[in-house]
Amino acid sequence: MDYQQQVSYHSLRDKVVVVTGGAAGIGEELVKSFVNQGATVAFLDIDSQAGEALANQLDCLFLACDVKNIAQLQSCFDDINKRYGAVDVLINNAGSDDHHALQDLTQAYFDDRIQTNLRHYLFAIQSVMAGMAAKGGGSIINLGSINWMRGKPGRVCYSLSKAAIHGLTRTLAQELGDKGIRVNSLVPGAIRTAKQEAMWAKLNPQAVDEFLNQQALKIRLDPTHCARLALFLASDESCGCTGQDFIVDAGLSLN
């Protein structure tokens, strides 16, 4: 049976949910999952073609947005607030895990990676926190990565950004907690997406077997494994959880 028919989170029905980077990969599965729970879903993505196709398929709102453009990002949240009212659940998901060599790193590339993977998280949260507080609370879920925990080479900018999300989550959980706003991070491991498949096929065709050998659980993880946890963290069932990293990696980070 499909996981979306197995569990129904009644507290998510009619909640206003926003997902950044929602047109593909983990983000796409998040959008589908919250729509299936009866939430009012809006998602942002730079890929207009994929975003519009998904929105038409699911009958939800898509807004084209380059999250590196903070003014555009804030305008999208203003639009969502006018259409649906204050946001109940924010999932900061947009990002890119491009690999790079340390010796080739430039200031421009560094700035671009921080803008892509970190900066917009904070400004998205800033855009929803007043509305959440007025409603008496809300749930913010920041997508992290086990990359920074494992210290793997070839992606220092990505790991730096994801490590910062850990600190961002803990700090804002303290700062926003008295307003009833919960802030947690969802930390994926080796998740099977079309982008990841293409990247690893190019960089290291044996990577899939290597991941499985290092994982405690010998299963291929896909976006549904992240979506299951996101539904829980967004729902009232996790009302006592804040400031935590919730890892979905089949035990890969144990090594």
Secondary structure by P-SEA (a helix, b strand, c coil): cccccccccccccccbbbbcccccaaaaaaaaaaaaaccbbbbbcccaaaaaaaaaaccbbbbbccccaaaaaaaaaaaaaaccccccbbbcccccbbbbbcccccaaaaaaaaaaccaaaaaaaaacaaaaaaaccbbbbbbbbccccccccccaaaaaaaaaaaaaaaaaaaaaccccbbbbbbbbcccccaaaaaaaaacccaaaaaaaaaccccccccaaaaaaaaaaaacccccccccbbbbcccccccc
